[in-house]
């Protein structure tokens, strides 16, 4: 991000004289506000950080809360024949792993299981491979996760239990798309009630494991669509009623498995595979109240979800639901993607950034590779990267373990909208809500705002009153209760930025005739969604306003791809110039160049400020990258927050910011995404950033002992004037953490 001040500063320092003179020409600057595409204006007003949390003795926490590094060599059927167990255990131990995953499975037994249909791997030969691995880990002081896979089984099980299979609408068994010898098991059947518990109890009777985990279930990012005898009696998939039945079943099984885990040891527990960030399958609010380990299966970038911040986005979701309980993100050292090589290392810069994002967003490190051919891997390049990273992080556990996020903006996640919203007919976009999420995320990163996610089922005032503003990027589904919580939040002084169809559906996906927040936002629906056929609509500037700062020399700004027409409001700031033909150019002019339909509705009520965009502006920014939309969103966020911030980081470059309170003090994490591959492909290089100046106001009476830069392993000078702390991070390679130790 270049703000105008830094732009002038850096230009003067680094450009040749003629270019610098050109830069200082006010006409040049005002004529080119699009290229800057960033925040303009003065520094934000720093709000003092909240009083520090009372100290907690880590030894009083559940054991998993003190896990910081997780290791997994995901075991294949062939591993009992080729894996060197001592080498495997030595690697994870010397890397500093606190816990390792060892495969029990459910598809193939890695021990001499007596459970019927728990087929022994063909290289097992009666050997207790699982037991040997558990012993090797235990000998080195590492804890053990017993890893199971309940999602698939073999033909003999299907012959005996045809009712265990998922079925399509024709009644045909759903098979593994990659190996048709395996059928897909249905989560509503006795397979999950009988077969899975039998394996868990067998493991508990034979071994000393710390907890149980199931891979491959529940599904990530979508809901199952099964037509077996049981599921045929459930509501249709992709309905709110089905989603509730799905959640009920997950929690029923989760509690059942958790109780079985605890039959042997009361501090044992069960957890399942999760992920999918805001589009997680199970309801995150309900699950967050149950789970004590969030397994974020968000292993790497793919070509259809290409933004570099995929891991930290997941971390923000975990923070929103876990309230400080344990979360780990599975970072694949292998080559993830639409085309993948599960047994080959990926670009080191990309693997490292995923680990960076894991730590920055508050999760525990988790490093993962598949298969141990030829001892401990045909491709061994991933090993040094992981052990170097783990060993570095181990030196700084106290600073890298967050206690509380420091953010003054809450972004409503809208999980039900993410899963169930039908999207506007005009858009025809499969990834509509993902694009919306990426649009608001990129906007906030570009502006270096400190923000958290907030789940729609967690809008109680106690939780959200810490935020100066709530953002609702097309949160289409909102219940009456959630809307009342938003009203209460505004009554208490909070601000809102909402867009497009926010509140036009209830929690059962029933469409409302009027916006549920029409009273609050001062809007009234005037028709159905209007899409784009040719030129998208424009916003005509009607008068000056802080949300228009930095725009000059134009009467029009871009609107968005789709909009809900709303009734006119007094004294509008932007009005809609409806879309029109873009080809042929002969017809590319507006039949109606002036209307009274608002393109934004702004309200100013006490200390609350409310902004509503009728267009899908966040998503349109993601689709186009248009700097005017970015500036408009930045200005609006600054206006509704009254330009308040909890931490200000000034400098060049595109980065993601996290600020945490920690036990020793505070940690400011900067992830450097200034990279040609930030939006596609994998990172292969690091483009270092220059100085970043950090400024924050500490609670009164808090003194600072030191500011240490953990990646570059140096200290940096600081100034504490009153309660205002200032320091400069001279350089950011791919990642830097400024660890503030307070006294
Ligand atoms: Zn079924």
Boltz pocket constraint, residues with backbone or C-beta under 6 A from the ligand:
constraints:
  - pocket:
      binder: B
      contacts: [[A, 165], [A, 166], [A, 167], [A, 186], [A, 187], [A, 188], [A, 226], [A, 227], [A, 228], [A, 229], [A, 230], [A, 231], [A, 232]]
      max_distance: 6.0
